């Protein structure tokens, strides 16, 4: 086989979906880590459940659509949609089994040891608790419930996506033989985790809302005998399908599609493992679910409720001490942010450093009489976004405000529609993205009149303009008033609001037209340098890696002797350790208290290293179907800081998992080694007080824990 064909051989690639399941498994590993505080471990179980829901609603749903459509094309690893679904089914069942064994055998006993009990069933209630539960049910729950029977005159009701329900078999008292089906939705407007009196003084005891309803379900069906009742939950296809060319009004079309999510095909049915077989057969028939899509659960269905337990008051000793993001050394709160940017580019590393300067950048621009225009892209914003409020205020103050609100940001569509309408009402010019492309880039431009003429100030980032997630996600951002980048920023917004594609760019690289070529050129340059006897080196940090052309280029670079270190949090379709192909590639995934989200790229370039950051992962969707921005890091001091970030993450031996040649991820053997937890390291560094003159990372040393 030709060398180029070897690099593209499906045998040398991991399936995207199976790689994602391994990522969710790494998240679950955190729940199994005995060194982590107990409630933090519960949080990770909740996250794995939430992740799995989205995976089924989007990725599994998409594969099922392919099967229905007779789509035969194979994926990057040579698998058909049917083959992928079969493999996913096996892998997700194994993941769910591990999830519930962790919850049942490890976490529940540990909670009990701390005098926190989640009762397994309502039968465990003592007399005092039973009286409390029954009174609570009648006062708070009963008025909200809507029992729905199914018979000749009442068809099977719409069961909404992701809602928890209770199915029951009932007999009318006058007819001992005839059994009917009924269902009731567990109301999401009420807390699912209900605290009840505890047997032990100072203890905390909880009962799940569905168990409370099960105990009292006979009160919903008077004159009937409830034969049995069990909880169940369905997952529907929630992937939006919009023909944008046919959609005269994208806003209305998306609102219509959001309602259709409730009617999508049922792709997963979760039931309690002891559910009555007759009851299960009715659900299976009415919901049109195959056996392969039924998951019998050994415990409470939908473990996302554990996130509520994570926030339990009075249990600070069972959580990490809350980290407070530190100020950015170059920016004193309340000072003129534009004056500081004029002194030189400023790097921000979130959440170790506060996101406040980004909020202040827009807030000050909104009030500054010398600011003429503000332009910004918004992909995901917080529920009560101060940036949205400042943009609206800027428009009311008479400034030109242009905002691209991406309506197709998955599962944030409704939130973004609300903000888009609010901004339009305030007088902002709102752009609803581009046909066929999601705008995922993170850029804000402020145009200001100054003594020496018009100056453009730009913020570029790797993460969303979301002040809430900025406390949880690791991201980088840069402030600059570089003339070249300012010109490029203007060109970006002209491209988004009109049809103006610039003939060339000064510094920025934009997808979908230019970015893939740029990355391939940078990788191929390292390959060429290595082949010519020089040193080749690439370090790349991202969320996901599944683009075949990029991976093939990395394989070719590795075969030429380029040393490649990849820090990939989630999906990785590249395989390591393939003789003659990927022996020089190392892959690590860091899963910690913060969600790793920054994208950073380093190319050695024969001793003249180039650094880039941006919004794009190495995925086909980012390179070909989204508007993304890659920006260079040109300031030498900031380059040192960015390299330091990569250096520390490559040294992490606490939160890092290493991909082995068998395609599995392993924790590093820490015995006898000095511990390096990159996230803890960055927290400690950010807390070290420095004056502006000292720089952000002047003290560029590890602050390690003791050897094991």
Secondary structure, DSSP 8 states (H G I E B T S, - for coil): --HHHHHH-GGGB--HHHHHHHHHHHHHHHHT-TTS-HHHHHHHHHHHHHHHHHIIIIIIHHHHHHHHTT-----TTS--HHHHHHHHHHHHHHHHHHHHHIIIIIIHHHHHHTTEEE-S-GGG--HHHHHHHHHHIIIIIGGG---EEEBTTB------TT-EEEEEEEEETT-SS-EEEEEEE--TTS-SEEEE--SSTT-EEEEEHHHHHHHTGGGGSTTEEEEEEEEEEEEE-------TTT-S-HHHHHHHHHHHGGGS-EEEEEEETT--HHHHHHHHHHHT--GGGEEEESS-S-GGGHHHHHT-TT-GGGS------B--TT--TTS-HHHHHHHS-EEEEETTB-SHHHHHHHHHHHH-TTEEEEEEEESS--TT-HHHHHHHHHHHTT-EEEEEE-TTSTT-HHHHHHHHHHHHHHT-EEE--BTTBEE---EEEEEEEETTEEEEEEEEESS-S-TTGGGTEEEEEEEE--HHHHHHHHHHHHHHHSS---S--SS-EEETTTHHHHHHHHHHHHHHHHHTTS--EEEEEES-B--HHHHHHHHHHHHTT-EEEEEESS-B-B-S--TTTTTTEEEEEE--SSEE--EEEEE-TTTS-EEEEES--BSHHHHHSEEEEEEEE--HHHHHHHHHHHHHHHH--SSEEEE-TTS-EEE---TTS----HHHHHHHHHHS---GGG-TTSS---------
